[in-house]
Amino acid sequence: MTRPEDAARKTIDDALTTAGWAVQDRRAMNLDAARGVAVREFPLKRGHGFADYLLYVDGEAVGVIDAKEVGTTLTGVEGQTEKYSR
């Protein structure tokens, strides 16, 4: 049986790939593989957990994708967003 996390990851991977991103696992990441690289399950600073995807353009971190359940609002996750920006 497919876990919801696995189904969400496939959907996000497919959307990123369609948009031209090279999607990679962190253990095999190669920031030179493409202009835009999306790295799955990227470890953040100690105590900040993992970003579902860290986005790089030309080797520079430019954004984060964090998957949430359908219907989750942005209210209440501001603290998590702040951690990502650090």
For each residue, the residues with C-beta under 8 A, 3 or more apart:
1:
2: 6 7
3: 6 7
4: 7 8 69
5: 8 9 67
6: 2 3 9 10
7: 2 3 4 10 11
8: 4 5 11 12 67
9: 5 6 12 13 40 52 67
10: 6 7 13 14
11: 7 8 14 15
12: 8 9 15 16 52 53 65 67
13: 9 10 16 17 23 40
14: 10 11 17 18
15: 11 12 18 19
16: 12 13 19 21 23 38 53
17: 13 14 20 21 23
18: 14 15
19: 15 16
20: 17 34 36
21: 16 17 34 36 37 38 55
22: 33 34 36 37 38
23: 13 16 17 37 38 40 53
24: 28 29 30 33 37 38 39 40
25: 28 29 39 40 41
26: 29 39 40 41 42 43
27:
28: 24 25
29: 24 25 26 37 39
30: 24 33 37
31: 37 56 59
32: 59
33: 22 24 30 37
34: 20 21 22 37
35: 57 58
36: 20 21 22 55 56 57
37: 21 22 23 24 29 30 31 33 34 55 56
38: 16 21 22 23 24 53 54 55 56 65
39: 24 25 26 29 42 53 54 55 56
40: 9 13 23 24 25 26 52 53
41: 25 26 50 51 52
42: 26 39 50 51 53 54
43: 26 50
44: 48 49 50 51 83 84
45: 48 83 86
46:
47:
48: 44 45 83 84 86
49: 44 83
50: 41 42 43 44
51: 41 42 44 54 64 65 66 84
52: 9 12 40 41 64 65 66 67
53: 12 16 23 38 39 40 42 64 65 66
54: 38 39 42 51 61 63 64
55: 21 36 37 38 39 61 62 63 64 65
56: 31 36 37 38 39 59 60 61 62
57: 35 36 60 62
58: 35
59: 31 32 56
60: 56 57
61: 54 55 56
62: 55 56 57
63: 54 55
64: 51 52 53 54 55 84
65: 12 38 51 52 53 55
66: 51 52 53 77 80 84
67: 5 8 9 12 52
68: 72 77
69: 4 72
70:
71:
72: 68 69 77
73: 76
74: 77 78 81
75: 78
76: 73
77: 66 68 72 74 80 81
78: 74 75 81 82
79: 82 83
80: 66 77 83 84
81: 74 77 78 84 85
82: 78 79 85 86
83: 44 45 48 49 79 80 86
84: 44 48 51 64 66 80 81
85: 81 82
86: 45 48 82 83
